[in-house]
């Protein structure tokens, strides 16, 4: 089990950028698959991006080309760099240790038009 704490959300104008961080309570070196999900009210939580221990990445179509997921195993941290943000990116973003089913508390991202 691992506790995850997200930060970096906020209010940004359309076209702007944000960098989300997810700090784990223990080493993530042994956790193969880490990811970022997002959720809007009344809808399911959807995968935005994931990354393996060795850095292989996968993106949702909506994130491809605009978002970049990365991880720093030495700092027990996973990042999500979000560029060219759109109002439809507004959501609560959650970090996950996917193979353990552990989630952070989420961080709100709001993109104004």
VOPAGU-2260 file (C-alpha; in pm, 1 decimal, decimal comma):
REM VOPAGU-2260
SITE   aa  ch    i         X         Y         Z
SITE  UNK   A    0       0,0       0,0       0,0
SITE  UNK   A    1     111,6     353,5     -70,2
SITE  UNK   A    2     -29,4     693,8      21,0
SITE  UNK   A    3     -32,8     949,0    -257,7
SITE  UNK   A    4     -62,2    1327,2    -230,4
SITE  UNK   A    5    -133,9    1540,6    -534,1
SITE  UNK   A    6     -61,4    1909,4    -573,0
SITE  UNK   A    7     -34,5    2171,6    -844,5
SITE  UNK   A    8    -395,9    2214,5    -944,9
SITE  UNK   A    9    -561,6    2550,4    -975,1
SITE  UNK   A   10    -736,8    2795,8   -1201,8
SITE  UNK   A   11    -580,6    2871,2   -1538,9
SITE  UNK   A   12    -695,4    3036,3   -1858,7
SITE  UNK   A   13    -752,8    2842,6   -2176,3
SITE  UNK   A   14    -420,2    2782,8   -2348,9
SITE  UNK   A   15    -228,6    2791,8   -2023,1
SITE  UNK   A   16     -21,7    2528,0   -1848,2
SITE  UNK   A   17     -12,5    2349,6   -1515,7
SITE  UNK   A   18     218,8    2091,2   -1366,5
SITE  UNK   A   19      69,5    1840,2   -1128,3
SITE  UNK   A   20     283,2    1650,5    -879,7
SITE  UNK   A   21     209,2    1330,4    -692,9
SITE  UNK   A   22     432,5    1242,5    -399,4
SITE  UNK   A   23     423,6     889,2    -262,5
SITE  UNK   A   24     472,7     788,2     100,1
SITE  UNK   A   25     732,1     527,8       5,7
SITE  UNK   A   26     956,3     433,9    -280,6
SITE  UNK   A   27     777,5     395,6    -612,5
SITE  UNK   A   28    1070,1     215,9    -772,3
SITE  UNK   A   29     895,2    -117,8    -724,5
SITE  UNK   A   30     560,5      10,3    -848,9
SITE  UNK   A   31     551,2     -62,4   -1217,7
SITE  UNK   A   32     248,2     132,9   -1328,2
SITE  UNK   A   33     161,1     481,1   -1206,5
SITE  UNK   A   34    -103,4     700,5   -1360,7
SITE  UNK   A   35    -313,4    1012,3   -1364,0
SITE  UNK   A   36    -690,8     998,4   -1391,2
SITE  UNK   A   37    -953,7    1270,4   -1398,3
SITE  UNK   A   38   -1317,0    1290,9   -1303,1
SITE  UNK   A   39   -1599,2    1539,7   -1349,3
SITE  UNK   A   40   -1921,6    1538,5   -1146,6
SITE  UNK   A   41   -2152,6    1254,4   -1236,2
SITE  UNK   A   42   -1903,3    1085,3   -1463,3
SITE  UNK   A   43   -1661,4     798,0   -1425,0
SITE  UNK   A   44   -1295,6     841,5   -1350,6
SITE  UNK   A   45   -1099,1     819,2   -1675,0
SITE  UNK   A   46    -733,7     748,6   -1738,0
SITE  UNK   A   47    -538,8    1048,8   -1864,3
SITE  UNK   A   48    -189,4     902,7   -1877,3
SITE  UNK   A   49      17,7     621,8   -1732,9
SITE  UNK   A   50     385,2     542,1   -1703,3
SITE  UNK   A   51     578,0     225,9   -1627,5
SITE  UNK   A   52     881,2     190,6   -1405,8
SITE  UNK   A   53    1111,0     214,0   -1706,2
SITE  UNK   A   54     933,3     514,4   -1852,7
SITE  UNK   A   55     699,3     372,7   -2112,4
SITE  UNK   A   56     397,5     599,4   -2141,9
SITE  UNK   A   57      38,9     577,2   -2255,5
SITE  UNK   A   58    -203,0     865,7   -2310,9
SITE  UNK   A   59    -571,8     913,7   -2361,3
SITE  UNK   A   60    -652,3    1056,9   -2702,0
SITE  UNK   A   61    -759,3    1382,7   -2537,6
SITE  UNK   A   62    -418,6    1419,3   -2370,9
SITE  UNK   A   63    -194,6    1308,2   -2655,3
SITE  UNK   A   64      35,7    1584,3   -2770,4
SITE  UNK   A   65     -57,7    1824,6   -2489,6
SITE  UNK   A   66      16,3    1637,5   -2166,6
SITE  UNK   A   67     337,3    1468,8   -2055,9
SITE  UNK   A   68     363,1    1219,7   -1771,9
SITE  UNK   A   69     696,4    1156,8   -1605,4
SITE  UNK   A   70     828,6    1000,6   -1287,7
SITE  UNK   A   71    1125,6    1054,3   -1062,8
SITE  UNK   A   72    1173,3     731,1    -873,7
SITE  UNK   A   73    1443,2     883,2    -654,9
SITE  UNK   A   74    1198,3    1149,5    -535,9
SITE  UNK   A   75     899,9     911,8    -517,7
SITE  UNK   A   76     714,1    1155,2    -743,0
SITE  UNK   A   77     505,0    1136,7   -1055,9
SITE  UNK   A   78     432,7    1447,0   -1263,1
SITE  UNK   A   79     178,5    1550,8   -1519,7
SITE  UNK   A   80     274,8    1849,1   -1733,0
SITE  UNK   A   81     -34,6    1989,9   -1898,6
SITE  UNK   A   82      -1,5    2240,4   -2181,8
SITE  UNK   A   83    -251,9    2406,6   -2413,1
SITE  UNK   A   84    -525,1    2351,7   -2157,2
SITE  UNK   A   85    -887,6    2365,3   -2265,8
SITE  UNK   A   86   -1207,1    2423,3   -2065,7
SITE  UNK   A   87   -1296,3    2057,5   -2119,2
SITE  UNK   A   88    -985,8    1962,0   -1920,3
SITE  UNK   A   89   -1159,6    2096,0   -1608,9
SITE  UNK   A   90   -1181,8    1809,6   -1360,4
SITE  UNK   A   91   -1045,6    1666,8   -1040,7
SITE  UNK   A   92    -717,6    1493,5   -1120,2
SITE  UNK   A   93    -615,7    1185,3    -926,2
SITE  UNK   A   94    -285,0    1009,1    -901,0
SITE  UNK   A   95    -288,8     630,3    -879,2
SITE  UNK   A   96     -60,5     340,9    -809,0
SITE  UNK   A   97    -258,9     144,0   -1059,1
SITE  UNK   A   98    -152,5    -209,1    -980,0
SITE  UNK   A   99    -225,4    -158,5    -607,7
SITE  UNK   A  100    -548,1      33,5    -649,5
SITE  UNK   A  101    -420,7     317,2    -432,1
SITE  UNK   A  102    -541,2     671,1    -500,8
SITE  UNK   A  103    -461,8    1020,2    -389,5
SITE  UNK   A  104    -723,2    1265,9    -270,2
SITE  UNK   A  105    -728,1    1457,1    -597,4
SITE  UNK   A  106    -647,0    1809,2    -704,7
SITE  UNK   A  107    -889,4    2041,4    -881,6
SITE  UNK   A  108    -798,3    2180,5   -1222,3
SITE  UNK   A  109   -1022,3    2452,4   -1362,6
SITE  UNK   A  110    -966,5    2598,0   -1708,1
SITE  UNK   A  111   -1154,7    2917,2   -1790,4
SITE  UNK   A  112   -1247,4    3013,5   -2142,4
